[in-house]
């Protein structure tokens, strides 16, 4: 039988104490005791170092380093009334379109020592309302929001409660809100005009939920294009509405696309994720793109050019959207001279292999030398 003596027990107890202390957070009181200063002096070193002498400041900083002290930012924020946090509420954080927007916003905000709290609503209005409440409870300094519903009353209510809010990818001018968006009507016109100019007569629009403003605007742009096309030739537009702006929903739309009468020879999609799904569904059905059906997406996310065939798409300045929205929000959050503005970018059509002109068949006799 092994016996443990008093010295071994003391060493064991001390070791256990060290492990226990390593797992708890060091307090500002302990830093003050080690540096032999008051708690107020430690607080000044952290928040207003210029009022502390260099020698004392060095002693406090050494104590902070040796104890690995991390101040309680939440308590500090409660005292000063600022969280240095910006809430970002997006439709779908899995969509590369929104990832680029966030990169742009973060580029602006991190230089001002703000951190972002990201929330993905997955196009659910109930989830959006829940995130608004949670972010407000966390006392965020402001919000960047891509709303689910075309009705902007929730965003207006946030502003009324004193929370600076800027809309992403939505025009907020009708409600007096700052916003950074792209002309989605024009973007859809570019896509549809391109397909009609290629000679297609029957076009389909795979669109997302009608409650989402971007889907409404992109449908309107396609409608305007088909009206112009009808002035000089036969042209039709069929809408296939899906439940979400995702790859799986785009693939599921292919069955309806192929069963439509008249069967379209071209399809434009409300975003690139839907277009990715359509391309996958057409490949599974043995439909060649673009020979049998042309496809155009919307957003021009990073993967669009990497597909086979590469995807034609309406390019939005995603990064620039995030930068513009963050700059607007900073003006509101910091109290800088500010007028509510609705910044609108212009889209650009990028044509790739998925919607190139159909090859013209040349009589064999003409190919002979």
C-alpha positions as CSV (number, residue, x, y, z in Angstrom):
1,X,0.0,0.0,0.0
2,X,1.5,3.4,-1.0
3,X,1.4,6.2,1.6
4,X,1.3,9.9,0.7
5,X,3.1,12.1,3.1
6,X,2.2,15.6,4.2
7,X,4.7,17.2,1.7
8,X,3.3,15.3,-1.2
9,X,-0.3,16.3,-0.2
10,X,0.7,19.9,0.0
11,X,2.3,19.8,-3.4
12,X,-0.7,18.0,-4.8
13,X,-3.0,20.6,-3.2
14,X,-0.9,23.5,-4.6
15,X,-0.9,21.9,-8.1
16,X,-4.7,21.6,-7.9
17,X,-5.0,25.2,-6.8
18,X,-2.8,26.3,-9.8
19,X,-5.0,24.4,-12.2
20,X,-8.1,25.8,-10.7
21,X,-6.8,29.4,-10.9
22,X,-5.7,28.9,-14.5
23,X,-9.3,28.1,-15.4
24,X,-10.8,31.2,-13.9
25,X,-10.6,34.7,-15.1
26,X,-8.1,37.1,-13.5
27,X,-9.8,40.2,-12.0
28,X,-8.8,43.8,-12.2
29,X,-8.4,43.8,-8.5
30,X,-5.6,41.2,-8.8
31,X,-3.8,43.2,-11.4
32,X,-4.0,46.3,-9.1
33,X,-2.6,44.3,-6.2
34,X,0.3,42.9,-8.2
35,X,1.2,46.3,-9.7
36,X,0.7,48.0,-6.2
37,X,-1.7,50.6,-7.6
38,X,-5.4,51.3,-7.2
39,X,-8.2,49.7,-9.3
40,X,-8.8,53.2,-10.7
41,X,-5.3,53.5,-12.0
42,X,-5.6,50.1,-13.8
43,X,-8.8,51.4,-15.3
44,X,-7.1,54.5,-16.5
45,X,-4.3,52.5,-18.1
46,X,-6.9,50.5,-20.0
47,X,-9.2,53.4,-21.0
48,X,-7.3,56.7,-20.6
49,X,-3.6,55.9,-20.5
50,X,-2.4,59.5,-21.1
51,X,-3.3,60.5,-17.5
52,X,-1.0,57.8,-16.0
53,X,2.7,58.3,-15.7
54,X,4.9,56.3,-18.0
55,X,6.5,54.4,-15.0
56,X,3.2,53.5,-13.4
57,X,1.7,52.6,-16.8
58,X,4.6,50.2,-17.5
59,X,4.1,48.5,-14.2
60,X,0.4,48.0,-14.8
61,X,1.0,46.7,-18.3
62,X,3.6,44.2,-17.0
63,X,1.1,43.0,-14.4
64,X,-1.5,42.6,-17.1
65,X,0.9,40.6,-19.2
66,X,2.0,38.3,-16.4
67,X,-1.5,37.5,-15.2
68,X,-2.9,37.3,-18.8
69,X,-5.7,39.6,-17.7
70,X,-8.5,40.3,-20.2
71,X,-10.8,43.1,-19.3
72,X,-14.6,42.7,-19.2
73,X,-15.6,44.6,-22.3
74,X,-19.3,44.0,-21.7
75,X,-19.0,45.9,-18.4
76,X,-17.0,48.6,-20.0
77,X,-19.5,48.9,-22.8
78,X,-22.4,49.1,-20.3
79,X,-20.6,52.1,-18.6
80,X,-19.9,54.0,-21.8
81,X,-23.1,53.1,-23.6
82,X,-21.3,51.7,-26.7
83,X,-20.9,48.1,-27.7
84,X,-18.5,48.6,-30.6
85,X,-20.6,45.9,-32.3
86,X,-22.6,46.0,-35.6
87,X,-25.3,43.5,-36.3
88,X,-25.6,42.2,-39.8
89,X,-28.8,40.4,-40.8
90,X,-28.7,38.6,-44.1
91,X,-31.0,36.4,-46.2
92,X,-28.5,33.5,-46.5
93,X,-24.9,33.6,-45.2
94,X,-24.2,30.5,-47.3
95,X,-24.7,32.5,-50.4
96,X,-21.3,33.8,-51.7
97,X,-23.0,37.0,-52.7
98,X,-23.6,38.0,-49.1
99,X,-20.1,36.8,-48.1
100,X,-18.6,39.4,-50.4
101,X,-20.9,42.1,-49.1
102,X,-19.8,41.3,-45.5
103,X,-16.1,41.4,-46.6
104,X,-16.7,45.0,-47.9
105,X,-18.5,46.1,-44.7
106,X,-15.9,44.5,-42.4
107,X,-13.1,46.3,-44.3
108,X,-14.6,49.6,-43.3
109,X,-15.8,48.8,-39.8
110,X,-12.7,47.0,-38.5
111,X,-10.6,50.1,-39.1
112,X,-12.9,51.8,-36.6
113,X,-12.6,48.9,-34.1
114,X,-16.0,47.5,-34.6
115,X,-16.8,43.8,-34.8
116,X,-19.6,42.3,-36.7
117,X,-22.3,39.9,-35.4
118,X,-23.6,37.9,-38.3
119,X,-27.2,36.5,-38.5
120,X,-28.7,34.5,-41.3
121,X,-32.5,34.5,-41.6
122,X,-32.7,31.8,-44.3
123,X,-35.4,34.0,-45.8
124,X,-37.7,33.6,-42.7
125,X,-39.5,36.7,-41.5
126,X,-40.0,35.1,-38.1
127,X,-36.3,34.5,-37.7
128,X,-35.5,38.0,-38.9
129,X,-37.8,39.5,-36.1
130,X,-36.1,37.2,-33.5
131,X,-32.7,38.4,-34.6
132,X,-33.7,42.0,-34.4
133,X,-34.8,41.5,-30.8
134,X,-31.7,39.6,-29.8
135,X,-29.4,42.2,-31.4
136,X,-31.3,45.0,-29.8
137,X,-30.9,43.2,-26.4
138,X,-27.1,43.0,-27.1
139,X,-27.1,46.8,-27.5
140,X,-25.5,46.8,-30.9
141,X,-24.5,50.2,-32.1
142,X,-26.2,49.8,-35.5
143,X,-27.5,47.3,-38.0
144,X,-26.9,46.4,-41.6
145,X,-30.0,44.5,-42.9
146,X,-31.0,42.7,-46.0
147,X,-34.8,42.4,-45.2
148,X,-36.9,39.4,-45.9
149,X,-40.2,41.1,-46.6
150,X,-40.8,43.8,-49.2
151,X,-42.6,45.7,-46.3
152,X,-39.9,47.6,-44.4
153,X,-41.9,48.4,-41.3
154,X,-39.6,46.3,-39.1
155,X,-36.5,48.3,-40.2
156,X,-38.4,51.5,-39.7
157,X,-39.4,50.4,-36.2
158,X,-35.7,49.8,-35.3
159,X,-34.8,53.3,-36.4
160,X,-37.7,54.7,-34.3
161,X,-36.2,53.0,-31.3
162,X,-32.9,54.7,-31.8
163,X,-31.0,52.0,-33.6
164,X,-29.2,53.3,-36.7
165,X,-30.1,50.9,-39.5
166,X,-28.9,50.8,-43.1
167,X,-30.4,48.5,-45.8
168,X,-28.3,46.2,-47.9
169,X,-29.3,45.3,-51.4
170,X,-32.6,47.1,-50.9
171,X,-33.6,50.7,-51.7
172,X,-34.8,52.4,-48.5
173,X,-35.6,55.8,-49.9
174,X,-39.4,55.3,-49.8
175,X,-39.1,54.9,-46.0
176,X,-36.5,57.5,-45.3
177,X,-33.8,54.8,-44.7
178,X,-30.2,54.8,-45.8
179,X,-29.4,52.0,-48.2
180,X,-26.9,50.6,-50.7
181,X,-28.5,48.6,-53.5
182,X,-28.3,47.7,-57.2
183,X,-30.9,48.4,-59.8
184,X,-32.4,45.0,-60.0
185,X,-35.0,45.9,-62.6
186,X,-32.3,47.0,-64.9
187,X,-30.3,43.9,-64.2
188,X,-33.1,41.6,-65.1
189,X,-33.7,43.6,-68.3
190,X,-30.1,43.0,-69.3
191,X,-30.4,39.3,-68.8
192,X,-33.7,38.9,-70.7
193,X,-32.7,41.3,-73.5
194,X,-29.5,39.2,-74.0
195,X,-31.6,36.0,-74.4
196,X,-34.0,37.6,-76.8
197,X,-31.2,39.1,-78.8
198,X,-29.8,35.5,-79.2
199,X,-33.0,34.6,-80.9
200,X,-34.8,32.8,-78.1
201,X,-38.6,33.3,-78.1
202,X,-39.8,31.4,-75.1
203,X,-37.9,32.3,-71.9
204,X,-38.5,31.0,-68.4
205,X,-37.7,32.9,-65.1
206,X,-36.9,30.7,-62.1
207,X,-37.8,33.1,-59.3
208,X,-37.8,33.1,-55.5
209,X,-40.5,34.0,-53.0
210,X,-42.7,36.9,-54.0
211,X,-42.2,38.5,-50.6
212,X,-38.6,39.2,-51.3
213,X,-38.2,42.6,-53.0
214,X,-35.3,41.6,-55.2
215,X,-37.4,38.8,-56.7
216,X,-40.2,41.2,-57.4
217,X,-37.9,43.7,-59.1
218,X,-36.2,41.0,-61.2
219,X,-39.5,39.8,-62.4
220,X,-40.5,43.3,-63.3
221,X,-37.3,43.7,-65.3
222,X,-37.9,40.5,-67.3
223,X,-41.5,41.6,-67.9
224,X,-40.4,44.9,-69.4
225,X,-37.9,43.1,-71.7
226,X,-40.5,40.7,-73.1
227,X,-42.9,43.6,-73.7
228,X,-40.2,45.3,-75.9
229,X,-39.4,42.0,-77.7
230,X,-43.0,41.5,-78.6
231,X,-43.0,44.6,-80.7
232,X,-41.0,42.9,-83.4
233,X,-41.4,39.2,-82.9
234,X,-43.1,36.5,-80.9
235,X,-41.8,36.4,-77.3
236,X,-43.1,34.8,-74.1
237,X,-42.0,34.7,-70.5
238,X,-43.0,31.9,-68.0
239,X,-42.3,32.3,-64.3
240,X,-41.5,29.3,-62.2
241,X,-41.6,30.2,-58.5
242,X,-39.6,28.2,-55.9
243,X,-39.6,28.4,-52.1
244,X,-36.1,29.6,-51.6
245,X,-33.1,31.0,-53.4
246,X,-31.0,27.8,-53.1
247,X,-29.2,25.3,-55.4
248,X,-31.6,22.5,-54.4
249,X,-34.6,24.6,-55.3
250,X,-33.1,25.5,-58.6
251,X,-32.6,21.8,-59.4
252,X,-36.1,21.0,-58.3
253,X,-37.5,23.6,-60.8
254,X,-36.1,21.8,-63.8
255,X,-39.0,19.3,-63.9
256,X,-41.4,22.2,-64.3
257,X,-39.1,23.9,-66.7
258,X,-39.0,20.9,-69.1
259,X,-42.8,20.3,-68.8
260,X,-43.7,23.9,-69.6
261,X,-45.7,24.7,-72.8
262,X,-44.3,26.0,-74.9
263,X,-41.0,24.6,-73.7
264,X,-38.6,27.4,-73.2
265,X,-35.2,27.4,-74.9
266,X,-33.6,29.7,-72.4
267,X,-33.9,30.3,-68.6
268,X,-32.9,33.2,-66.4
269,X,-32.6,32.7,-62.7
270,X,-33.2,35.2,-59.8
271,X,-29.8,34.4,-58.4
272,X,-26.7,32.3,-59.2
273,X,-27.5,29.6,-56.6
274,X,-30.8,28.8,-58.5
275,X,-28.8,28.8,-61.8
276,X,-26.3,26.3,-60.3
277,X,-29.2,24.0,-59.5
278,X,-30.8,24.5,-62.9
279,X,-27.5,23.6,-64.6
280,X,-27.2,20.4,-62.4
281,X,-30.8,19.4,-63.1
282,X,-30.5,20.0,-66.9
283,X,-27.3,17.9,-66.9
284,X,-29.1,15.1,-65.1
285,X,-31.9,15.3,-67.6
286,X,-29.5,15.1,-70.6
287,X,-30.3,18.6,-71.8
288,X,-27.3,20.3,-73.3
289,X,-26.4,23.9,-72.3
290,X,-26.4,26.1,-74.2
291,X,-27.3,24.1,-77.3
292,X,-30.7,23.0,-76.1
293,X,-31.3,25.5,-73.3
294,X,-29.4,28.7,-72.5
295,X,-29.0,29.7,-68.8
296,X,-28.3,33.1,-67.2
297,X,-27.8,33.7,-63.5
298,X,-27.8,36.8,-61.3
299,X,-25.1,38.1,-58.9
300,X,-21.9,36.7,-60.6
301,X,-20.6,35.0,-57.5
302,X,-17.0,33.7,-57.6
303,X,-17.9,30.2,-58.7
304,X,-19.9,31.3,-61.8
305,X,-16.8,31.4,-64.0
306,X,-15.5,28.1,-62.7
307,X,-18.5,25.9,-63.9
308,X,-18.6,23.8,-67.0
309,X,-20.1,25.5,-68.9
310,X,-19.2,28.7,-67.2
311,X,-22.3,30.7,-66.2
312,X,-23.5,33.9,-67.8
313,X,-24.6,36.2,-65.0
314,X,-25.7,39.7,-64.0
315,X,-22.8,41.1,-62.0
316,X,-23.5,43.1,-58.9
317,X,-20.6,45.1,-57.2
318,X,-20.9,43.0,-54.0
319,X,-17.8,44.2,-52.1
320,X,-18.6,47.8,-53.0
321,X,-22.2,47.4,-51.7
322,X,-20.8,46.4,-48.3
323,X,-18.3,49.3,-48.2
324,X,-21.0,51.8,-49.1
325,X,-23.5,50.5,-46.6
326,X,-20.9,50.4,-43.8
327,X,-19.8,54.0,-44.5
328,X,-23.4,55.2,-44.3
329,X,-23.9,53.4,-41.0
330,X,-20.7,54.8,-39.5
331,X,-22.0,58.3,-40.3
332,X,-25.2,57.5,-38.3
333,X,-23.5,55.7,-35.5
334,X,-20.8,58.3,-34.8
335,X,-23.1,61.3,-35.2
336,X,-21.2,62.7,-38.1
337,X,-23.0,65.3,-40.3
338,X,-25.4,63.1,-42.3
339,X,-28.3,63.0,-44.7
340,X,-30.2,59.8,-45.4
341,X,-29.1,58.6,-48.8
342,X,-30.0,55.7,-51.1
343,X,-26.9,54.7,-53.0
344,X,-27.7,52.7,-56.2
345,X,-25.2,50.8,-58.3
346,X,-25.6,49.8,-61.9
347,X,-25.5,46.1,-62.8
348,X,-23.4,44.6,-65.6
349,X,-24.1,41.5,-67.7
350,X,-21.2,39.1,-68.0
351,X,-21.7,36.7,-70.9
352,X,-20.1,33.3,-70.7
353,X,-20.5,29.8,-72.2
354,X,-23.9,29.0,-70.8
355,X,-25.6,31.5,-73.1
356,X,-23.5,31.8,-76.2
357,X,-25.2,31.9,-79.6
358,X,-26.4,28.7,-81.0
359,X,-24.1,27.3,-83.6
360,X,-25.3,27.8,-87.2
361,X,-25.4,24.6,-89.2
362,X,-23.5,25.0,-92.5
363,X,-24.4,22.8,-95.5
364,X,-21.7,20.2,-96.1
365,X,-21.3,21.3,-99.7
366,X,-20.2,24.8,-98.5
367,X,-17.4,23.2,-96.4
368,X,-15.8,21.5,-99.4
369,X,-12.7,23.1,-100.9
